[in-house]
């Protein structure tokens, strides 16, 4: 059996339960020839160590696999935090060979990594073809050339388009990362980025709001008054619209907001900007609130007490953080009581108002 025979089947991102168990291998800034203005991977990942050697890599993966639950039928080794295809070729081959050993033993089912669009080439993909790489994530961040330039990304929108084409041609699962609130960005440019990303039909996307990280070039700009980050409510609203756009195109959004780490939670890494450990939940709560308001306007007043029915998985999203949505609906419509009732018969994207209409949250 060759390593090429170990290519795993495609991964579905239709629900959280379908996602693979991820064994993260952080390579902060490794392979990065450009310093993006917002970036400080050491702050995001909490890791500053050099690239792991073969033994350290094997010990790390084996140790992490012990945390895998019984419900996780699939696992992937994932290289994050750097520009994987920007690494020297011998380092790429070494990492992939070590990871492929875990695929050969059946401990994991595939490999994934994140990289820059401008590092994807036929030559690079020829290297990957000998290994069981399944998923490639591209840091597109924006499809606006001016936003990319001001963010010092060092690549163009065309680089992203070309990279997606090459990866799809080779049969890889492709994910794209998008950022809201980059220097020079605004709501119109962000939505145009969303439309152009949708045209590429990626298998999934991640959406990150831009925050000012300690030690990043953006910190200097922020302190000098050259950059003003989005407020939390602004970021939530922008990402809500972007999320709705991707939903309309049946493109799964597998993450919104930075993954919380001890360093981020401690409060020293993020100096300013829309950081929240449950940012994605805030976005979904905002979507449910907007849909409930729309339903009430369409269906008329249900009296002084409001009963909203949603799928059981969405009760907390409809209530909002600390019941904030319920309180806002009371204030806006004069209700004495707002109750959210689980209804398994409802679609997960639906809200039903007693005596009123059923609306699609993302419609």
N, C-alpha and C positions, 0 to 999 in steps of 0.2 A: 504494500500500500504506500502510495506517495502522499506528500502533504497536500497536493492538489486534490486528492480524493477525499480529503477531510473537509471540503467546503460545506458549511452547514446550510440548512434551509433558511429562507427569508424570515425575518422577525416581524411580527405584527405589533403595532402600537395602538390597537383599537381601544384598549383599556389598560389600567394600571396592572391588573392581574396578568396581562399578557406580556408585560415587560420582563426582560431577562434580569437575572441577578447580576449586578455589575461589580467586578473586582477592579477598583480604580488604581492605576499606577500613575502618579503625578510626576511630571517632568517640567517643573516651572521654568518658563522662558527658553527651554532647550530647543535648539533649531530655529530660534527667532532671529531673523536678520534685521527686523524693524522693531522699534520700541513704540507701540501704540500709546497715545497720550493718556488713556484711561487705565493702562495695565500695570498691575503689580501682582503677579501670580503667587508670589510668596505670601502676600496678605490674604488672598482669596483661599488658597489651599492650606495655609498654615505650614507649608513645607519649604525648606530652604536647602535641603541636602542635594548633593550631586547625584548624577544618574546612578541607579543601583547596578551593581555587578550581577553576574549570573546567579550566584548563590543567594545574595540578598533578594533578588527578584523572585526566585523560587520560594524562599521562605515567606516573603510578603504575600504572594498569591495563595500559598497553602494555608497560611494563617487566616487570611481573609475568608477563604472558602468555608471555614468552620462556622462562620456567622450565617451561612445560607440556610434559610428555612426549608422545611420539607415541601412547602407548596411551590417552591421555585424549581421548575423542571428544566430551565435553561439558564446558562450563565455565560457571560462574556468578560474577557480581560480587556480593559479599556485604558488607553493612554491619553491622559488629559493634561492641560496646563501649559503645553508647549506647541511647537509646530513640528509634528511627527515626521513629515516628509522633508523637513529642512535639516534633519539630523544627517550626519555622515552615513553613507550607504552601509558601511560595515556595522554601524550601531543599529541601524534599522533592521538589518538581517539578524543581528544577534538577539534583539528584543523579540522579533517575530518568531525566531526559531525556539526561544525559550517558551514563549506563549503557546506555540504550536504543540509543544510537548504535553501541555495540559489538555489540549484538544484531543491529541492522540490517545491519551489515557482515559478520556471520557469525563474528566472533571469539569471541563467547560466546553461549550459548544461553538465558540467563535471568538474573534478578535475585532475590536473597534478602536478607532483613534480619531482625534481631531487634528486638523491641519489647515493651513492657509490655502485659499484658492489658487494662488500663483505658484504653488509647489506641486500641483497635480499636472503630471505630464505622462506621455506614453512611456518614457524611460522609467519613471517612478512606479507606474502601474505594472510594468514588466517585473519589477522587483517583487511587488506584492503577489503576483500571480502564482508564486510557488508556495504561498502560505494561506492558511484558512482565515483570511480577513473577510469579515462579513459587512461591516458598517463603517462608513467614513463620514465624519462631520466636518463641514466647512464653516469657517468663521467669516461668513459674508458680511455681517454686521449692518451694512447699508448697500443699497443699489444706486445711491446718489454719488456721482464722482466728486463733487465738492465736499460733501460730508466725509467721504473716505480720505480726501486730501487733508482736510483740516484735522482729522483724527490720526493722521500719519500712519495709515494702514499700509501703504506701499503697494496696493493692488487696485485694480479697477473693477467696475461691474462686469465688464466683458470677461475678465479672468474668472469670475464666479460662473458665468454662463458656460464658458468653455470647460471649466472643471466639472460641472455637473454633467455636461454632455459626455465627457470621457468616462466618468464613473458609471453612468447609466449604461453606456455602451459595453462596459466590462461586467455589468451585472451586479454592481454593489448597491447595497441599501445606502441612500444618501440623506443626511440631515443637514439643515442649514441653521446657523445661529444668527439672530437679528438683535440689534440693540436700539433702544429708544432713548432719546435725549443726548445723542452725540453732539459735539461741537458743530454748529451750523445746521443742525437738524430742526425740523418743526413737524407739526401734525400732518401737513400736506405731503411733505417729503417722506415721512415715515409710511404713510398709507400708500404712496407710490412705490416705495420699497416693498411693501407687502404685496402689492399687485404684481410686481415683477418677480418676486419670489414665488408667488402662486403659479405664475406662468411656467416656472421651471418644474413644477409638480414634484417637490421633494417628498420623501417618505415620512418625514416629520420635521418640525422646527422647534427651536428653543428661543425664548424671548427674554432678554435681559435689559432692565433699566440701567442707565449709566449712573454710577456713583463715583464719588471722589475718594479714591483710595490713598492712604498714606504712602508716600514714597513714589507715587506715580507722577509723570509730567503734568497731569491734570491738577494735581495738588497746587503746583506753582501758579498755574493759570487761575485757579479758584481764589487763592490768597491775593493775587494781584487784581482781582475783579474782572479778569478776561473771560471767565466761564461761570455761568450760573446754572447749577443743576436743576432738574425738575423737582417740584414739590411732590410729596408722596401722592396726593390726590390727583395731580396732573398726570403723573406716570401711570397710575391705576387706570385713569380714563383713556389715555392713549393706548395702553396695552389692551384694554378691553375691546377697543375698536379693531385693533390689529388681530386679536384673538378671534373676534367674530368674522373677520375677513377670511382667515385661514379655515375656520369651521365651515364657512360657506363654500369653500373649495375642497372640502373633505380632506384637509391636511391636518393630521394630528399635531397638537402642541404638547410636547412631553414635559416642558418645564417653563415656568415664568418666574423670574427672579433668581438671584444667586443662591446656590446651595449653602444653607447655614453651616458655618464651621465654628469651632471654639473661638478662633481669633475674631471673626466677624461678630459673634454674639457678645464678646467681651467689650465691644464698643470702641476699640482703638484703631481698627483697620479702616473703617469707613468714616471719613471726616465730614462728608456732606452728601446730600442726595437721597433718593427714594429707597433707602434700605429698610426692609422689613422681613423678618424671618418667615412670615407667611404671606409673602407678596402675591403669589399665585391665588391663594384663597381670597385675598382682598379683591382681586380682579374678578373672580367668579361671583363673589358677593355683589359687586357692583353691577354685573350683568343681570343677576336675578332681580335686583332692586329696580333697575331700569325697565325690565320686562313687566314687573308687577305694576309699576306706575302706568305703563302702556295698557295693560289689561284693565285697570280701573277706569281709565279714560274711555276705553272702548265699550266697557260693559256697564257703565253707570254706577251709581252709588249702591253698595250692598247694605247700607244702614250704618249704625254706629259701631258695630262689631264686624271685623273683617276676618274671614277664614280663607287661608291660602292653602291649596293642596299641591304638593310636589312629590316627586319620587323620593323614597326614603334616603337615598344617597345625597339628596340635595337639601335636606332640612336645614343643616347648619349654614349652607350658602344662602338660603332664603332668609334666614334669621339675621345673617350678617354677624360680624365680629361683635361679641358682647351684646347681641340683639339690636345692633345699630339700625339694621334695615327696618325692623318692626317699629322702632322709635321714630324713624324718619317718616314712615307711612302714617303713623298717628299724627305727627305734626302737619304733614302735607295735606291730609284728607280729613282730619278731625275725628279719627276713630278713637273710641274709648279703649278698645282692646283689639290687638292683632294676634291671631293664632296661626301657626304653621302646622299643618297636619300631613303626615306621611301617607302616600297613596301609591302602593306598588303597581297599580293598574296604569298609572300615568307614565308617559315616555319620560326619559331622563332630561329631555330638553324642554319640558312643558311646565306651565304654571296654570292652575285652574282657580278661578275666583268664584265663590258661592254666588249663585244667581247671575253670574257673568260669563265671560268667554274663557276659552283655553288658548293661551298664546305660546308660541315658541320663543324660548329665552333668547336665542341667537338669530331669530328671524327678522 
